[in-house]
């Protein structure tokens, strides 16, 4: 997992914003909710943390170089400390899934405003039947 490539990948996902938190952590957000974090040193990404599906958490944290993310493990976040722990395609799949998991928890209204829902995905409330 090339941390700089992962950083660029996160930035190009739909409706993503970025923010520096806690002094040197670059956070990737969708709808103001974090889905990935990398810590920066000399302006470069050093490691990555992100949310994973519950069923993948133990599998991933059993790999060398991947640990439960400090403070976020209870929410099923992992921290990749060793770039060799994941291939770039694996990392991109996991980061895209993290984005999707967090986006799915946003309100449907916010998902629609962010362009995360198709225009045809409208609720039928307010329509008259009969």
C-alpha positions in Angstrom: 0.0 0.0 0.0 1.6 3.2 -1.1 0.4 5.7 1.4 0.7 8.7 -1.0 -1.4 6.8 -3.7 -3.9 5.9 -1.0 -4.1 9.6 0.0 -4.8 10.6 -3.7 -7.3 7.8 -4.0 -9.3 9.0 -1.0 -9.3 12.6 -2.3 -11.0 11.6 -5.5 -13.9 9.6 -4.0 -17.3 11.2 -4.3 -18.2 14.1 -2.1 -15.0 14.0 -0.1 -13.6 16.9 1.9 -10.3 17.0 3.8 -9.4 18.5 7.2 -6.3 18.6 9.4 -7.2 17.5 12.9 -5.1 16.9 16.0 -2.2 18.9 14.6 -0.9 16.6 11.9 -3.7 14.1 11.0 -5.2 14.5 7.5 -8.8 13.4 7.7 -10.9 12.4 4.8 -14.6 13.0 5.3 -17.9 12.4 3.5 -20.7 14.5 4.8 -18.5 15.8 7.7 -17.9 12.2 8.9 -14.5 10.7 8.8 -13.9 7.6 6.7 -10.0 7.6 6.6 -7.2 9.3 8.4 -3.5 9.5 7.7 -0.9 11.1 9.8 1.6 13.4 8.1 5.3 13.8 8.6 7.3 16.2 6.4 4.1 16.6 4.3 3.9 12.9 3.4 1.4 10.3 4.5 2.7 7.9 7.1 0.2 5.1 7.7 -3.5 5.0 7.3 -6.6 4.3 9.5 -10.0 3.5 8.1 -13.3 1.9 8.9 -13.9 -1.8 7.9 -16.8 -4.2 7.8 -17.2 -6.0 11.2 -16.5 -9.4 9.6 -13.2 -8.1 8.2 -11.9 -6.5 11.3 -10.3 -9.6 13.0 -9.0 -10.9 9.6 -7.2 -7.6 8.9 -5.8 -7.1 12.4 -4.4 -10.6 12.3 -2.1 -9.5 9.5 1.4 -8.2 10.4 1.5 -4.4 10.0 -2.2 -3.8 10.7 -3.6 -3.1 14.2 -6.8 -2.0 15.7 -6.9 1.8 15.3 -6.3 3.6 18.6 -9.5 5.2 20.0 -11.5 3.9 17.0 -11.2 0.1 17.2 -14.6 -0.2 18.9 -16.1 1.3 15.8 -14.2 -1.3 13.6 -11.4 0.9 12.4 -8.0 -0.5 11.5 -4.6 1.2 11.3 -2.1 0.2 8.6 1.3 0.9 10.0 3.4 -1.1 7.5 3.0 -0.2 3.8 3.7 -3.9 2.9 0.6 -5.1 4.8 -1.8 -4.4 1.8 -1.4 -4.2 -1.9 -2.6 -1.0 -3.6 -5.7 -2.7 -5.1 -6.6 -4.2 -1.7 -6.1 -0.7 0.0 -8.3 1.0 -2.7 -11.1 -1.6 -2.2 -11.0 -1.2 1.6 -10.9 2.6 1.4 -13.8 2.7 -1.1 -15.7 0.4 1.3 -14.9 2.7 4.3 -16.3 5.6 2.3 -19.4 3.6 1.4 -19.9 2.5 5.0 -19.7 6.0 6.4 -21.8 7.5 3.5 -24.5 4.9 4.2 -24.9 6.3 7.7 -25.7 9.8 6.5 -29.3 10.9 6.2 -30.8 10.3 2.8 -31.3 14.0 2.4 -27.6 14.6 2.9 -26.7 11.7 0.6 -28.9 13.3 -2.1 -27.4 16.8 -1.5 -23.9 15.3 -1.8 -24.8 13.6 -5.1 -24.4 10.1 -3.5 -27.8 9.0 -4.5 -29.1 8.7 -8.0 -31.6 11.3 -9.1 -34.2 8.5 -9.6 -33.9 7.4 -6.0 -36.7 9.6 -4.6 -39.0 8.7 -1.8 -42.7 8.5 -2.6 -43.8 10.6 0.3 -46.1 13.3 -0.8 -47.3 11.5 -3.8 -51.0 10.8 -4.1 -52.0 7.3 -4.9 -55.3 6.3 -6.3 
